[in-house]
């Protein structure tokens, strides 16, 4: 079974993000870039499916600028067999639907039996590309997956997601798009052998023309980014326990409107 995993390169969670001078983007200088953590669960699950079945191919794909190759190299170091980089200035301002259409074009060329994505990217938290990709392809889609089992014939997948009080289980016909949630697995760390081997694996550059796509204007655009307001200072309530508790409850109810 061929499994395609769509990933996104995002700023490291420890990076101090600053708004660029245009007010519509972030300052990229000095940022450490990583694979979006939810996408790592998707990569790991693809590798486990391949290992369990004893055959298959795991293909990582991303849409982004030249630096996004670093994210693909990380996937190759984990164990992905090859990678595809949709790298074209036509997609510089791509919104989620444009991204989904580009990924769908790759899927149609690759003909995988399963597509795995992270439930959302941690930079914009949109969580839209997986569902839009499935819609463009006309495939079924299951989100926030905590468990999955593919039948021996590779015709269906039993996917489960967590709901209050238990798991909600679906039998989904393949091919399909599954969106991975934290808890699905524990992503492996690349070994030294894997890191060295990743340098020899293929990363195929793909342009919009190779996918039969043009430079469609995005339907969603960012008009302005604003920094969060500074957090107000904390407050220490003095006095004995009984007095302090009363004042805390009063403050939460009347000042903070929290209770």
Secondary structure as UniProt FT lines:
FT   STRAND          2..6
FT   STRAND          9..11
FT   TURN            13..14
FT   TURN            21..22
FT   TURN            29..30
FT   STRAND          33..35
FT   HELIX           37..53
FT   STRAND          57..63
FT   HELIX           66..68
FT   HELIX           69..78
FT   STRAND          82..86
FT   HELIX           89..91
FT   TURN            92..93
FT   HELIX           96..110
FT   STRAND          114..118
FT   TURN            122..124
FT   HELIX           129..137
FT   STRAND          140..150
FT   TURN            152..153
FT   STRAND          156..163
FT   TURN            164..165
FT   STRAND          166..173
FT   STRAND          176..180
FT   TURN            182..183
FT   HELIX           192..198
FT   TURN            199..200
FT   STRAND          203..206
FT   HELIX           209..211
FT   HELIX           241..250
FT   HELIX           251..255
//
